[in-house]
Amino acid sequence: MVEIDSIVEGKVVGITRFGAFVELEDGKRGLVHISEIAHHFVKDVNDYLKINDRVKVKVIGISPDGKIDLSIKRVNEDKEYLEKLERSRASFEQKMSRFLKQSQEKLSDLKKHRDGKKKR
C-alpha cells in the first residue's frame, strides 16, 4: 500500500509537458509534476526522464479520489537538508571565529591608539 512520505520505486510510463506518470510497484500510477523533478527550473521533462526509466519517488500526496502525487527531488530531501544545515553551521562558525578575531584586533588597536593619545 502506498503511503504519504514513503519512498518507492517505479517506472516512467508517460511523459507530458507538465510532468511524468510513474507506475509504482503495486501497479498504481502517480504523477511527478514538472516542479517536482529537480531543485532547479525544468523547461522540458524529456531532458530529465524517458519512458521506461526506473526512478525512486517520494509520495507527497494522495487525493480523496486516489490520485497520487509524487516527487523525485524530495527523495533525498531530508539527507540533503541535514547536509546543507551542517555545511552552513560550519560556515557560520568559521565566519563568527574570523569576526571575533578581527574585532579583538580592532579593539586592541583602538586601545593602543587611545592610550597613545593619553600620554601626550
N, C-alpha and C positions, 0 to 999 in steps of 0.2 A: 504494500500500500504506500502511495506517495504522500509525504507529509511536508508541511511548510518547514523550511530551513534544512531539509535533508539534501544531501549531495548524492546525485545518482548519475549513471552513465546512460547515454542514449546515442541514437544515430540520426543525423540530419536527413529528413525525408522530403523537405520542401523549403524553397527559398523564395521570398517575396521582397519587394522594395522596403518593407517595414520590419523585416525580421526573418527568422528561420523556424520552421517547425521541426521538432525533435521527437522521435518515437522513443519512449522510455522502455526499460527492460520488461515492465509488466504489460506492454502493449499500448499503454495510454500515450497520447500525444500532448505536447505543450508547445508554447511559443516563446522563443527568445526574441524579445523586441530588439530592434536595432540599437537602442540606447543601452542595452544590457550585454552587448557583445564585447566591448572593450572600454577601458577607462578614458579613452580619448574619442574624439569625433569619428564616427564611421559614416562615410558617404555611401558606400556600396557594400552590402552584405557579402556579395560574391568575392570581394577582396579578402575576406576572412574565413568563409565557410564554403564547402562544396557538398553536394548531395553525397550521401553515404559516409561522410566524416563521422568518426566516433568522437563524442565530446562529453566532458563532465559538466554538469549543470547543477545549479542550486535552485531548489523550488522556493520561489519568493511569494507565491500567492496561488490560491485555489478559490475560484469564484463559486457562488452557490449553484450555478448551473454546471460546474465541473471543469471549467476551463482552467488550465494550468499555466501559470506564468513562471518562466524560467530565466536564469541569468548565468552567463558564462563568466562575466567579470567578477562576480561575487563569490566564486568557488573558493578562492584563496583570500577573500577579503579579511577575515579575522587574522590570519597569519601575516598578511601584508600590513594590516593596520598596526599590529603589535611591533613588527619590524620597523615600520616608519616611526612609531612612537619612540622606540628605543634609540633610533638614529637621531631624532630631534632632541631627545633628552640629553644624549651625549653632546650634541652640537650646542645645546643651551648651556650645559655645564662648562664646556670649553670657552664659550663666549663670556660667561659670567666670570670665569677664572681670569681671562685676559682683562676684562673690565676692572676687576678688583685690583689686579697688579698695576694697571695703568693709573687707576685712581690713587693708589698708595704712592706711586712715583710722583704724580702731580701734587699730591698733598705734601709730600716731603719737600719737593722743590719750592712750593708756596711757603712752607715754614722757614726754609733756608733764606728765601728772599725777604720774608718779613723780619726774621732775626737779623739779617744784614742791615736793614734799614734802621732797626732799633739802636745798633751800635754807633751809628753816625752822630 
